[in-house]
Amino acid sequence: MKSQLERFLQSRQGITAVLLVTGIALMSLFLFGQGTSGITMFQIPHVVEFKHVGSVQAESSRSQVATPSEIVERFEKRQQRLRSVCSRPEYRRPDLGVVINDFRFLYVALHRLHWCKIAKVGTTFMKSKFFPQTRLLSQDLDEERQNYLFDHPKSFYFVRDPYSRLISGFLDKVMTSPDRWGDIGRHVISSQRKDASRYEIDCGSDATFLEFFKYVIWAETTNKTRNIHFMPMHDLCDVCKRNYDFIGHLETIREDLPYIVNSVGVVMDLSENTTKSIVNKFENIFFKNRNLVKACLGIYPMMKRMWWSLQARGLIADTMPLPASKSEVLAASWEQLAKGAQSCQQVISSLNTNSFRETEKAASKD
């Protein structure tokens, strides 16, 4: 009996999608790097263009790194801002339907930090840094201090520009996540598209950003089918009722997160394995959900979406078009795909080596 992988390898479209597109994307990332302007302008099918706001790349590209005193001042200003907003009579409290479930909170950094997770605010990246906790290094703290931090952990949460969070949510959870078309995509189309066909609703694969935006507003005002990936950030962590020690911003995470973990005597590696995240995304789309993609959208249109999403994240230069036509993809021979796979492996190796060297250089400066 053939395994799922063997059957997949016999599918020309499946092979094409995984090997050719992954190879193209990774080669482009390796050769061209990030767009010089970061995330500046991108286009979504059936949607007008948007100018990106509040990207991590834009913040992290500053020529000067904040000093410790500047970081402390930044945290203090955020707390002052929060107290000011929460004291306003018109402030909208979290709806009665919102329950602060335990799954949103995690003890991290050797149980010295209590983290309220907010979806689409670097959560996946931070999880990869905090776990497994055996990778974390503890500074020399006396036993009394360690016990105190264990029993009285400091608390924190991260936020980001709300508009960039919505755009990120659309790109990641609607456009390029076939496994979410059945719930998020279906909710968007069924609630916002007049005269939607049964096929469109069942597939949920072609929701536009305008429909998605209207859906988020509708879900919040009616308290129906709300989704944690798009709910207001202050609702998710009930920030006006709970006292948090730190408020981090995704736009300054490279400075905020180290300061927070260092405050409890923990050191972590902040290097990011971009290659792994891309490969995982392609595997989810073109291997685990290949039949759904073929039935509801098509392999090549899905490839184009992924290319746009990588450009939107600043991983591929904005001006670089997808260097493969539909006919080229469908006509690709096994030899060409094999070469693409070989190139892909070489790029992965190069990226991992470069990432290690960058981390090593950064550590040597401390």
Residue frames relative to the residue before (quaternion, step in Angstrom):
aa qw qx qy qz dx dy dz
M 1.0000 0.0000 0.0000 0.0000 0.00 0.00 0.00
K 0.4105 -0.7350 0.4865 0.2337 3.55 -0.75 1.04
S 0.4529 -0.6753 0.5114 0.2779 3.53 -1.05 0.79
Q 0.6710 -0.4853 0.3708 0.4205 3.54 -1.30 0.27
L 0.6419 0.5267 -0.3264 0.4517 3.57 1.01 -0.78
E 0.6523 0.5155 -0.3231 0.4522 3.59 0.95 -0.85
R 0.6492 0.5050 -0.3193 0.4707 3.56 0.97 -0.85
F 0.6424 0.5315 -0.3244 0.4468 3.53 1.04 -0.80
L 0.6683 0.5155 -0.3015 0.4436 3.57 0.95 -0.88
Q 0.6488 0.4994 -0.3200 0.4768 3.57 1.22 -0.34
S 0.5812 0.5560 -0.3743 0.4615 3.57 1.31 -0.10
R 0.3967 -0.7442 0.4816 0.2383 3.60 -0.49 1.17
Q 0.6785 0.4823 -0.3096 0.4594 3.58 0.90 -0.84
G 0.6355 0.5287 -0.3360 0.4513 3.55 1.03 -0.74
I 0.6502 0.5061 -0.3053 0.4774 3.56 0.96 -0.90
T 0.6479 0.5343 -0.3132 0.4435 3.54 0.91 -0.94
A 0.6779 0.5117 -0.3023 0.4327 3.55 0.84 -0.99
V 0.7294 0.4470 -0.2547 0.4509 3.56 0.77 -1.04
L 0.7567 0.4077 -0.2296 0.4566 3.56 0.69 -1.06
L 0.7236 0.4541 -0.2703 0.4441 3.56 0.71 -1.04
V 0.7258 0.4342 -0.2640 0.4637 3.57 0.73 -1.02
T 0.6412 0.5046 -0.3388 0.4685 3.58 0.94 -0.79
G 0.6459 0.5189 -0.3207 0.4590 3.56 0.97 -0.83
I 0.6524 0.5148 -0.3090 0.4625 3.56 0.95 -0.91
A 0.6821 0.5015 -0.2960 0.4423 3.56 0.83 -1.00
L 0.7056 0.4614 -0.2739 0.4628 3.56 0.84 -0.95
M 0.6224 0.5259 -0.3417 0.4682 3.57 1.03 -0.73
S 0.6536 0.5105 -0.3155 0.4612 3.57 0.98 -0.83
L 0.6373 0.5227 -0.3218 0.4659 3.54 1.02 -0.83
F 0.6834 0.4928 -0.2827 0.4584 3.56 0.96 -0.89
L 0.7461 0.4288 -0.2264 0.4563 3.57 0.85 -1.00
F 0.8034 0.3101 -0.1393 0.4889 3.57 0.88 -0.94
G 0.3106 -0.7692 0.5077 0.2326 3.58 1.17 -0.46
Q 0.7325 -0.3830 0.3027 0.4745 3.54 -1.26 -0.39
G 0.5952 -0.5516 0.4434 0.3806 3.52 -1.22 0.55
T 0.5676 -0.6314 0.4017 0.3433 3.55 -0.95 0.81
S 0.7333 0.3946 -0.2338 0.5018 3.56 1.11 -0.54
G 0.4909 -0.6453 0.4496 0.3748 3.58 1.24 0.15
I 0.7259 -0.3381 0.2911 0.5234 3.56 -0.96 -0.84
T 0.0348 0.8475 -0.5268 0.0549 3.57 -0.08 1.21
M 0.7904 -0.1246 0.1178 0.5881 3.56 0.85 -0.91
F 0.1015 0.7922 -0.5988 0.0600 3.56 -0.88 0.84
Q 0.3328 -0.7503 0.5450 0.1710 3.52 -1.23 0.47
I 0.1842 -0.7662 0.6101 0.0821 3.53 -1.02 0.88
P 0.5686 -0.6168 0.4019 0.3670 3.63 -0.87 0.80
H 0.8487 0.1049 -0.1188 0.5045 3.57 -0.96 0.95
V 0.6796 0.4539 -0.2832 0.5020 3.58 1.22 0.26
V 0.5275 -0.6187 0.4670 0.3477 3.57 -1.08 0.63
E 0.5941 -0.5714 0.4229 0.3763 3.57 -1.27 0.33
F 0.1908 -0.7666 0.6046 0.1021 3.52 -1.19 0.64
K 0.3353 -0.6799 0.6039 0.2460 3.54 -1.11 0.64
H 0.4239 -0.7322 0.4752 0.2415 3.52 -0.72 1.08
V 0.1227 -0.7808 0.6093 0.0630 3.53 -1.11 0.76
G 0.8798 0.1558 -0.0897 0.4400 3.51 -1.22 0.66
S 0.2639 0.7822 -0.5311 0.1908 3.61 0.72 0.89
V 0.5828 -0.5668 0.4494 0.3703 3.52 -1.22 0.54
Q 0.6258 0.5587 -0.3457 0.4203 3.55 1.00 -0.83
A 0.6498 0.5324 -0.3258 0.4338 3.57 0.95 -0.87
E 0.6878 0.4726 -0.2862 0.4708 3.57 0.98 -0.86
S 0.7199 0.4716 -0.2663 0.4340 3.54 0.88 -0.95
S 0.6222 0.5588 -0.3465 0.4249 3.58 1.23 -0.24
R 0.3816 0.7263 -0.4937 0.2883 3.58 1.23 0.13
S 0.5207 -0.6735 0.4301 0.3006 3.54 -0.97 0.85
Q 0.7643 0.3157 -0.1783 0.5333 3.59 1.07 -0.66
V 0.3288 -0.7260 0.5737 0.1890 3.54 -1.01 0.88
A 0.5195 -0.6575 0.4492 0.3099 3.56 -0.94 0.90
T 0.4376 -0.6719 0.5322 0.2717 3.56 -1.10 0.73
P 0.6755 -0.4867 0.3459 0.4326 3.62 -1.19 0.34
S 0.6585 0.5047 -0.3196 0.4577 3.59 0.95 -0.80
E 0.6409 0.5154 -0.3211 0.4695 3.58 1.07 -0.72
I 0.6315 0.5203 -0.3300 0.4707 3.57 1.07 -0.72
V 0.6322 0.5215 -0.3250 0.4720 3.59 0.99 -0.83
E 0.6521 0.5101 -0.3057 0.4702 3.57 0.95 -0.89
R 0.6207 0.5471 -0.3326 0.4524 3.57 1.04 -0.78
F 0.6674 0.4921 -0.2993 0.4721 3.60 0.90 -0.91
E 0.6504 0.5219 -0.3186 0.4507 3.59 0.97 -0.82
K 0.6498 0.5135 -0.3161 0.4628 3.58 0.97 -0.82
R 0.6375 0.5233 -0.3318 0.4579 3.58 1.01 -0.72
Q 0.6414 0.5083 -0.3225 0.4757 3.58 1.01 -0.77
Q 0.6429 0.5168 -0.3206 0.4656 3.58 0.98 -0.80
R 0.6402 0.5265 -0.3096 0.4659 3.55 1.00 -0.85
L 0.6529 0.5178 -0.3076 0.4593 3.57 0.96 -0.87
R 0.6673 0.4964 -0.3099 0.4607 3.58 0.86 -0.91
S 0.6388 0.5351 -0.3248 0.4474 3.56 1.02 -0.79
V 0.6914 0.4708 -0.2794 0.4714 3.58 0.88 -0.94
C 0.6792 0.5044 -0.2998 0.4410 3.59 0.90 -0.87
S 0.6549 0.5252 -0.3140 0.4435 3.59 1.15 -0.49
R 0.5404 0.6330 -0.4049 0.3787 3.58 1.22 -0.23
P 0.5166 -0.6612 0.4474 0.3094 3.60 -0.91 0.88
E 0.7028 0.4822 -0.2748 0.4451 3.56 1.04 -0.75
Y 0.4215 0.7120 -0.4772 0.2960 3.60 1.23 -0.06
R 0.3592 -0.7459 0.5227 0.2034 3.57 -0.81 1.00
R 0.3106 -0.7587 0.5473 0.1683 3.53 -0.54 1.19
P 0.6417 -0.5093 0.3804 0.4292 3.59 -1.17 0.38
D 0.5417 -0.6355 0.4425 0.3269 3.56 -0.98 0.85
L 0.6277 -0.5572 0.3909 0.3778 3.52 -1.23 0.54
G 0.6405 0.5538 -0.3225 0.4231 3.56 1.17 -0.55
V 0.6018 0.5667 -0.3611 0.4315 3.58 1.24 -0.21
V 0.0797 -0.7857 0.6133 0.0142 3.54 -0.77 1.06
I 0.3358 -0.7376 0.5483 0.2064 3.57 -0.75 1.03
N 0.1318 -0.8391 0.5263 0.0386 3.55 0.15 1.33
D 0.6240 -0.5778 0.3871 0.3562 3.52 -1.17 0.63
F 0.6059 0.5958 -0.3719 0.3735 3.60 1.06 -0.67
R 0.6037 0.5641 -0.3667 0.4277 3.59 1.19 -0.32
F 0.7221 0.4118 -0.2310 0.5056 3.57 1.20 -0.38
L 0.0327 -0.7894 0.6129 -0.0106 3.52 -1.03 0.88
Y 0.3236 -0.6775 0.6165 0.2371 3.53 -1.18 0.64
V 0.0229 0.8121 -0.5780 0.0770 3.56 -0.63 1.14
A 0.7656 0.3534 -0.2657 0.4673 3.55 -1.36 -0.02
L 0.7032 -0.4796 0.2530 0.4599 3.54 0.74 1.18
H 0.6500 -0.5498 0.2820 0.4424 3.56 1.11 0.86
R 0.5215 0.6518 -0.4099 0.3676 3.58 1.19 0.36
L 0.7393 0.2960 -0.1954 0.5724 3.58 1.31 -0.16
H 0.2037 -0.7416 0.6282 0.1178 3.54 -1.15 0.76
W 0.1091 -0.8436 0.5254 -0.0187 3.54 -0.37 1.32
C 0.2004 -0.7362 0.6342 0.1249 3.55 -0.93 0.96
K 0.2617 -0.7979 0.5276 0.1281 3.58 -0.44 1.22
I 0.0934 -0.7592 0.6423 0.0480 3.55 -1.03 0.87
A 0.4469 -0.7222 0.4616 0.2561 3.56 -0.58 1.16
K 0.8258 0.1863 -0.1953 0.4952 3.54 -1.15 0.83
V 0.6178 0.4674 -0.3810 0.5047 3.57 1.09 0.72
G 0.7529 -0.4134 0.2183 0.4633 3.56 0.66 1.12
T 0.2976 0.8007 -0.4849 0.1872 3.59 1.22 0.32
T 0.6670 0.5022 -0.3097 0.4550 3.59 0.87 -0.92
F 0.6437 0.5190 -0.3195 0.4628 3.58 0.97 -0.86
M 0.6987 0.4710 -0.2888 0.4545 3.59 0.82 -0.96
K 0.6000 0.5446 -0.3638 0.4594 3.59 1.05 -0.65
S 0.6644 0.5108 -0.3058 0.4518 3.56 0.96 -0.86
K 0.6665 0.4851 -0.3006 0.4797 3.59 1.17 -0.49
F 0.7103 0.4618 -0.2610 0.4627 3.59 1.03 -0.81
F 0.7926 0.2474 -0.1174 0.5449 3.60 1.08 -0.65
P 0.5154 -0.2369 -0.8219 0.0517 1.52 -1.91 1.60
Q 0.5552 -0.6591 0.4015 0.3101 3.55 -0.99 0.83
T 0.5102 0.6445 -0.4245 0.3796 3.57 1.24 -0.18
R 0.6229 0.5447 -0.3455 0.4427 3.60 1.23 -0.36
L 0.5867 0.5930 -0.3701 0.4090 3.58 1.23 -0.34
L 0.2898 -0.7474 0.5757 0.1612 3.53 -1.14 0.69
S 0.2504 -0.7700 0.5715 0.1333 3.56 -0.94 0.90
Q 0.4149 -0.6895 0.5364 0.2544 3.53 -0.94 0.90
D 0.6242 -0.5474 0.3955 0.3928 3.56 -1.24 0.32
L 0.1153 0.7723 -0.6112 0.1293 3.56 -0.39 1.29
D 0.4884 -0.6456 0.4826 0.3343 3.56 -1.00 0.72
E 0.6804 -0.5286 0.3273 0.3880 3.56 -1.20 0.56
E 0.6284 0.5450 -0.3408 0.4381 3.59 1.00 -0.76
R 0.6643 0.4945 -0.2988 0.4743 3.59 0.98 -0.86
Q 0.6397 0.5246 -0.3253 0.4579 3.58 0.98 -0.82
N 0.6689 0.4971 -0.3002 0.4640 3.58 0.91 -0.88
Y 0.6377 0.5284 -0.3325 0.4512 3.57 1.01 -0.78
L 0.6784 0.4850 -0.2948 0.4666 3.58 0.88 -0.92
F 0.6212 0.5374 -0.3449 0.4542 3.57 1.08 -0.66
D 0.7284 0.4164 -0.2293 0.4934 3.58 0.97 -0.86
H 0.7819 0.2008 -0.1066 0.5804 3.59 1.18 -0.54
P 0.0276 -0.8416 0.5394 0.0047 3.61 0.52 1.12
K 0.4557 -0.6453 0.5335 0.3023 3.55 -1.17 0.59
S 0.3043 -0.7723 0.5368 0.1510 3.57 -1.11 0.67
F 0.0451 0.7993 -0.5976 0.0453 3.55 -1.17 0.60
Y 0.0193 -0.7502 0.6572 0.0702 3.51 -1.38 0.20
F 0.3137 -0.7342 0.5728 0.1855 3.55 -1.27 0.44
V 0.1166 -0.7613 0.6342 0.0686 3.54 -1.16 0.73
R 0.1440 -0.7682 0.6116 0.1223 3.56 -1.31 0.05
D 0.6984 -0.4042 0.3500 0.4757 3.55 -1.31 0.11
P 0.4490 -0.7377 0.4262 0.2694 3.64 -0.56 1.10
Y 0.6429 0.5183 -0.3392 0.4505 3.59 1.05 -0.64
S 0.6594 0.4783 -0.3158 0.4866 3.59 0.95 -0.80
R 0.5982 0.5539 -0.3604 0.4532 3.60 1.13 -0.58
L 0.6503 0.5069 -0.3142 0.4706 3.58 0.99 -0.82
I 0.6591 0.4977 -0.3103 0.4708 3.57 0.92 -0.91
S 0.6432 0.5161 -0.3177 0.4680 3.58 0.97 -0.84
G 0.6472 0.5246 -0.3142 0.4551 3.56 0.99 -0.83
F 0.6508 0.5103 -0.3127 0.4671 3.56 1.01 -0.81
L 0.6726 0.5009 -0.2983 0.4557 3.57 0.87 -0.96
D 0.7616 0.4160 -0.2074 0.4515 3.56 0.83 -1.01
K 0.8006 0.3331 -0.1541 0.4738 3.59 0.86 -0.93
V 0.7372 0.3679 -0.2293 0.5182 3.60 1.18 -0.34
M 0.7467 0.4201 -0.2341 0.4595 3.58 0.69 -1.08
T 0.8498 0.1995 -0.0434 0.4859 3.57 0.72 -1.05
S 0.6377 0.4831 -0.3550 0.4837 3.61 1.11 0.54
P 0.2264 -0.8109 0.5251 0.1246 3.60 0.09 1.24
D 0.6473 0.5307 -0.3345 0.4331 3.59 1.06 -0.64
R 0.6870 0.4273 -0.2948 0.5084 3.61 1.27 -0.09
W 0.4309 0.6962 -0.4721 0.3268 3.60 1.22 0.01
G 0.6677 0.5454 -0.2996 0.4087 3.56 1.01 -0.83
D 0.7533 0.3034 -0.2214 0.5399 3.60 1.13 -0.39
I 0.7521 0.3666 -0.2354 0.4945 3.60 0.52 -1.10
G 0.6836 0.4876 -0.2956 0.4555 3.58 0.77 -1.01
R 0.6589 0.5112 -0.3052 0.4597 3.55 0.95 -0.86
H 0.6449 0.5141 -0.3236 0.4637 3.60 0.96 -0.82
V 0.6451 0.5304 -0.3219 0.4460 3.57 0.95 -0.90
I 0.7270 0.4484 -0.2566 0.4523 3.58 0.71 -1.06
S 0.6873 0.4949 -0.2998 0.4390 3.60 0.85 -0.90
S 0.7322 0.4250 -0.2447 0.4727 3.59 1.05 -0.67
Q 0.7995 0.3334 -0.1479 0.4773 3.59 1.09 -0.59
R 0.7037 0.4414 -0.2822 0.4799 3.62 1.12 -0.35
K 0.3351 -0.7446 0.5459 0.1879 3.54 -0.63 1.13
D 0.8513 0.0976 -0.1014 0.5055 3.55 -1.07 0.83
A 0.2200 0.7794 -0.5517 0.1992 3.59 1.01 0.76
S 0.4399 -0.6953 0.5017 0.2671 3.57 -0.95 0.84
R 0.6429 -0.5150 0.3915 0.4101 3.55 -1.25 0.36
Y 0.6148 0.5486 -0.3375 0.4552 3.59 1.06 -0.74
E 0.6669 0.5028 -0.3054 0.4574 3.61 0.89 -0.92
I 0.6781 0.4833 -0.2942 0.4691 3.57 0.96 -0.85
D 0.6746 0.5033 -0.3031 0.4469 3.57 0.88 -0.92
C 0.6953 0.4514 -0.2774 0.4856 3.59 0.99 -0.79
G 0.1046 -0.8355 0.5294 0.1038 3.59 0.85 -0.94
S 0.4666 0.7423 -0.3803 0.2943 3.56 1.25 0.40
D 0.7743 0.3726 -0.1861 0.4765 3.60 1.14 -0.41
A 0.2201 0.7823 -0.5476 0.1990 3.59 1.04 0.72
T 0.3299 -0.7415 0.5493 0.1989 3.59 -0.92 0.87
F 0.6446 -0.5200 0.3757 0.4159 3.56 -1.24 0.30
L 0.6206 0.5403 -0.3507 0.4471 3.60 0.99 -0.73
E 0.6522 0.4922 -0.3100 0.4861 3.59 0.96 -0.83
F 0.6446 0.5232 -0.3138 0.4608 3.55 0.98 -0.85
F 0.6555 0.5159 -0.3106 0.4557 3.58 0.91 -0.92
K 0.6609 0.4940 -0.2992 0.4792 3.58 0.95 -0.88
Y 0.6256 0.5467 -0.3327 0.4461 3.57 1.05 -0.77
V 0.6438 0.5223 -0.3287 0.4525 3.60 0.92 -0.88
I 0.6544 0.4970 -0.3082 0.4794 3.59 0.95 -0.87
W 0.6565 0.5186 -0.3017 0.4572 3.57 0.93 -0.93
A 0.6671 0.5069 -0.3023 0.4546 3.59 0.91 -0.91
E 0.6753 0.4921 -0.2948 0.4636 3.58 1.02 -0.79
T 0.7088 0.4601 -0.2692 0.4619 3.60 0.96 -0.81
T 0.7372 0.3799 -0.2226 0.5126 3.60 1.14 -0.58
N 0.3253 -0.7617 0.4845 0.2815 3.57 1.30 -0.33
K 0.5031 0.6265 -0.4312 0.4104 3.57 1.08 0.80
T 0.8647 0.0067 -0.0444 0.5003 3.55 -1.10 0.85
R 0.1799 0.7863 -0.5672 0.1661 3.58 0.89 0.87
N 0.1869 -0.7849 0.5866 0.0703 3.54 -1.09 0.76
I 0.5141 -0.6881 0.4163 0.2982 3.58 -0.80 1.01
H 0.5995 0.5782 -0.3658 0.4153 3.60 1.16 -0.44
F 0.7821 0.3042 -0.1487 0.5231 3.59 1.18 -0.46
M 0.4742 0.6772 -0.4454 0.3439 3.60 1.23 -0.15
P 0.6205 -0.5402 0.4009 0.4031 3.61 -1.14 0.53
M 0.5434 -0.6649 0.4128 0.3037 3.54 -0.92 0.94
H 0.6495 0.5203 -0.3383 0.4393 3.59 0.99 -0.73
D 0.5935 0.5571 -0.3629 0.4536 3.59 1.17 -0.50
L 0.6820 0.5418 -0.2985 0.3902 3.54 0.84 -1.01
C 0.7950 0.2529 -0.1359 0.5344 3.60 1.00 -0.73
D 0.3512 -0.7685 0.4777 0.2404 3.60 1.31 0.18
V 0.0395 0.8962 -0.4411 0.0263 3.51 0.99 0.98
C 0.6602 0.5097 -0.3279 0.4436 3.61 1.13 -0.40
K 0.7057 0.4351 -0.2651 0.4923 3.58 1.19 -0.36
R 0.7254 0.3746 -0.2204 0.5337 3.56 1.16 -0.53
N 0.3298 -0.7390 0.5546 0.1940 3.55 -1.04 0.74
Y 0.0872 -0.7993 0.5945 0.0068 3.54 -0.58 1.20
D 0.4788 -0.6863 0.4712 0.2787 3.56 -1.01 0.80
F 0.8111 0.1077 -0.0312 0.5741 3.58 1.04 -0.75
I 0.1340 -0.7342 0.6597 0.0883 3.52 -1.21 0.74
G 0.1151 -0.8161 0.5650 0.0393 3.57 -0.40 1.21
H 0.2685 -0.7326 0.6000 0.1767 3.55 -1.26 0.45
L 0.5151 -0.6416 0.4693 0.3207 3.57 -0.92 0.86
E 0.6258 0.5682 -0.3314 0.4191 3.57 1.07 -0.75
T 0.7722 0.2390 -0.1483 0.5698 3.61 1.19 -0.42
I 0.2124 0.8333 -0.4920 0.1356 3.59 1.16 0.55
R 0.6186 0.5691 -0.3527 0.4113 3.62 1.05 -0.65
E 0.7123 0.3706 -0.2427 0.5444 3.57 1.24 -0.37
D 0.6736 0.5264 -0.3038 0.4205 3.58 0.95 -0.86
L 0.7019 0.4947 -0.2923 0.4210 3.58 0.76 -1.01
P 0.6510 0.4924 -0.3458 0.4627 3.66 0.85 -0.76
Y 0.6376 0.5262 -0.3396 0.4486 3.59 0.97 -0.80
I 0.6594 0.5221 -0.3123 0.4417 3.58 0.92 -0.91
V 0.7155 0.4340 -0.2718 0.4752 3.60 0.79 -0.95
N 0.6292 0.5308 -0.3414 0.4536 3.59 1.06 -0.65
S 0.5927 0.5922 -0.3626 0.4081 3.59 1.14 -0.58
V 0.7368 0.3267 -0.2171 0.5506 3.59 1.23 -0.35
G 0.6218 -0.6131 0.3235 0.3644 3.55 1.18 0.58
V 0.5636 0.5744 -0.3963 0.4420 3.58 1.08 0.70
V 0.1649 -0.7651 0.6165 0.0857 3.56 -1.10 0.77
M 0.0151 -0.8084 0.5884 -0.0081 3.59 -0.93 0.87
D 0.4741 -0.6407 0.5290 0.2915 3.52 -1.30 0.46
L 0.1912 -0.8221 0.5302 0.0801 3.60 -0.67 1.08
S 0.3869 0.7083 -0.5105 0.2968 3.61 1.17 0.24
E 0.2675 -0.7826 0.5496 0.1177 3.56 -1.05 0.81
N 0.2976 -0.7420 0.5768 0.1677 3.56 -0.92 0.97
T 0.1677 -0.8250 0.5354 0.0680 3.56 0.20 1.31
T 0.6026 0.5825 -0.3554 0.4139 3.57 1.02 -0.79
K 0.6706 0.5108 -0.3059 0.4425 3.57 0.84 -0.95
S 0.6625 0.5084 -0.3175 0.4493 3.59 0.91 -0.85
I 0.6382 0.5160 -0.3280 0.4679 3.59 1.05 -0.76
V 0.6631 0.5059 -0.3085 0.4575 3.57 0.86 -0.95
N 0.6467 0.5212 -0.3208 0.4552 3.60 0.95 -0.85
K 0.6428 0.5256 -0.3190 0.4569 3.56 1.01 -0.82
F 0.6759 0.4842 -0.2947 0.4711 3.56 0.89 -0.92
E 0.6278 0.5305 -0.3407 0.4565 3.59 1.00 -0.73
N 0.6518 0.5208 -0.3136 0.4534 3.58 0.96 -0.86
I 0.7060 0.4672 -0.2640 0.4621 3.57 0.97 -0.87
F 0.8373 0.2906 -0.1111 0.4496 3.54 0.56 -1.19
F 0.7023 0.3889 -0.2847 0.5239 3.59 1.22 -0.02
K 0.7577 0.3852 -0.2194 0.4790 3.57 0.57 -1.13
N 0.8078 0.2259 -0.1008 0.5350 3.60 1.02 -0.78
R 0.2365 0.8273 -0.4905 0.1381 3.57 1.18 0.44
N 0.6585 0.5143 -0.3255 0.4425 3.63 0.93 -0.83
L 0.6437 0.5138 -0.3179 0.4698 3.57 1.02 -0.79
V 0.6463 0.5184 -0.3169 0.4617 3.58 0.96 -0.87
K 0.6658 0.5038 -0.3031 0.4593 3.58 0.90 -0.90
A 0.7092 0.4741 -0.2659 0.4491 3.59 0.94 -0.86
C 0.8016 0.3438 -0.1472 0.4665 3.57 0.94 -0.87
L 0.8149 0.1765 -0.1004 0.5428 3.62 1.13 -0.33
G 0.4281 -0.6641 0.5028 0.3505 3.57 0.74 -1.06
I 0.5749 -0.6296 0.4052 0.3299 3.56 -1.05 0.81
Y 0.7088 0.4678 -0.2869 0.4431 3.58 0.75 -0.98
P 0.6385 0.4958 -0.3474 0.4752 3.67 0.89 -0.73
M 0.6355 0.5173 -0.3353 0.4649 3.59 1.06 -0.69
M 0.6081 0.5455 -0.3439 0.4630 3.57 1.08 -0.72
K 0.6553 0.5120 -0.3085 0.4619 3.57 0.97 -0.88
R 0.6281 0.5301 -0.3362 0.4599 3.57 1.01 -0.75
M 0.6625 0.5045 -0.3118 0.4575 3.55 0.90 -0.89
W 0.6217 0.5375 -0.3401 0.4572 3.57 1.01 -0.77
W 0.6531 0.5070 -0.3088 0.4703 3.58 0.92 -0.91
S 0.6696 0.5070 -0.3160 0.4413 3.58 0.91 -0.87
L 0.6403 0.5099 -0.3275 0.4719 3.60 1.05 -0.71
Q 0.6237 0.5096 -0.3329 0.4904 3.58 1.11 -0.64
A 0.6525 0.5254 -0.3151 0.4460 3.57 0.96 -0.84
R 0.6730 0.4715 -0.2836 0.4942 3.57 1.14 -0.61
G 0.5048 -0.6706 0.4143 0.3519 3.57 1.26 -0.13
L 0.4785 0.6907 -0.4256 0.3360 3.59 1.24 0.29
I 0.7502 0.2034 -0.1347 0.6146 3.56 1.26 -0.43
A 0.5921 -0.5944 0.4042 0.3643 3.57 -0.98 0.83
D 0.5767 -0.6363 0.4022 0.3175 3.55 -0.96 0.97
T 0.7359 0.4602 -0.2255 0.4424 3.55 0.98 -0.91
M 0.5868 0.6001 -0.3735 0.3950 3.59 1.22 -0.15
P 0.2857 -0.7753 0.5370 0.1701 3.62 -0.56 1.11
L 0.6266 -0.5038 0.4203 0.4207 3.55 -1.26 0.29
P 0.2697 -0.8219 0.4818 0.1400 3.62 -0.38 1.18
A 0.6703 0.4153 -0.3340 0.5163 3.58 0.85 0.95
S 0.2900 -0.7522 0.5678 0.1663 3.56 -0.85 0.98
K 0.6812 -0.4782 0.3535 0.4269 3.54 -1.28 0.26
S 0.6682 0.5031 -0.3038 0.4562 3.56 0.92 -0.90
E 0.6352 0.5274 -0.3316 0.4565 3.58 1.04 -0.74
V 0.6414 0.5253 -0.3227 0.4566 3.54 1.01 -0.82
L 0.7141 0.4592 -0.2614 0.4592 3.56 0.82 -1.00
A 0.7190 0.4439 -0.2480 0.4739 3.58 1.14 -0.62
A 0.4209 0.7293 -0.4610 0.2800 3.58 1.26 -0.10
S 0.3563 -0.7380 0.5378 0.1980 3.57 -0.91 0.94
W 0.6671 -0.4907 0.3695 0.4215 3.54 -1.30 0.26
E 0.6292 0.5408 -0.3427 0.4407 3.60 1.00 -0.77
Q 0.6534 0.5071 -0.3141 0.4661 3.58 0.98 -0.85
L 0.6597 0.5026 -0.3066 0.4671 3.55 0.98 -0.84
A 0.6256 0.5369 -0.3375 0.4543 3.56 1.03 -0.75
K 0.6413 0.5071 -0.3166 0.4809 3.57 1.03 -0.82
G 0.6362 0.5302 -0.3253 0.4564 3.56 1.03 -0.79
A 0.6442 0.5168 -0.3169 0.4664 3.54 1.02 -0.81
Q 0.6402 0.5230 -0.3196 0.4631 3.57 1.02 -0.84
S 0.6465 0.5089 -0.3124 0.4748 3.58 0.97 -0.86
C 0.6227 0.5539 -0.3310 0.4426 3.55 1.02 -0.85
Q 0.6702 0.4961 -0.2975 0.4649 3.57 0.91 -0.93
Q 0.6369 0.5268 -0.3249 0.4596 3.58 1.03 -0.79
V 0.6520 0.5123 -0.3112 0.4644 3.56 1.00 -0.84
I 0.6311 0.5327 -0.3319 0.4558 3.56 0.96 -0.88
S 0.6584 0.5113 -0.3041 0.4611 3.56 0.92 -0.93
S 0.6652 0.5077 -0.2999 0.4581 3.58 0.93 -0.93
L 0.6691 0.5037 -0.3051 0.4533 3.57 0.91 -0.92
N 0.6541 0.5090 -0.3154 0.4621 3.57 0.94 -0.86
T 0.6435 0.5146 -0.3186 0.4686 3.59 1.02 -0.80
N 0.6638 0.4993 -0.3029 0.4672 3.58 0.92 -0.91
S 0.6379 0.5304 -0.3284 0.4516 3.57 1.00 -0.84
F 0.6474 0.5154 -0.3152 0.4646 3.57 1.00 -0.84
R 0.6624 0.5096 -0.3066 0.4555 3.58 0.94 -0.88
E 0.6412 0.5179 -0.3297 0.4604 3.58 1.00 -0.80
T 0.6487 0.5114 -0.3132 0.4687 3.57 0.98 -0.83
E 0.6420 0.5317 -0.3116 0.4561 3.56 1.02 -0.89
K 0.6517 0.5122 -0.3097 0.4659 3.59 0.98 -0.87
A 0.6606 0.5136 -0.3096 0.4516 3.55 0.93 -0.93
A 0.6624 0.5101 -0.3069 0.4547 3.56 0.98 -0.85
S 0.6530 0.5372 -0.3180 0.4289 3.59 1.04 -0.77
K 0.6332 0.5461 -0.3296 0.4384 3.59 1.21 -0.43
D 0.6055 0.5894 -0.3557 0.3995 3.59 1.17 -0.47
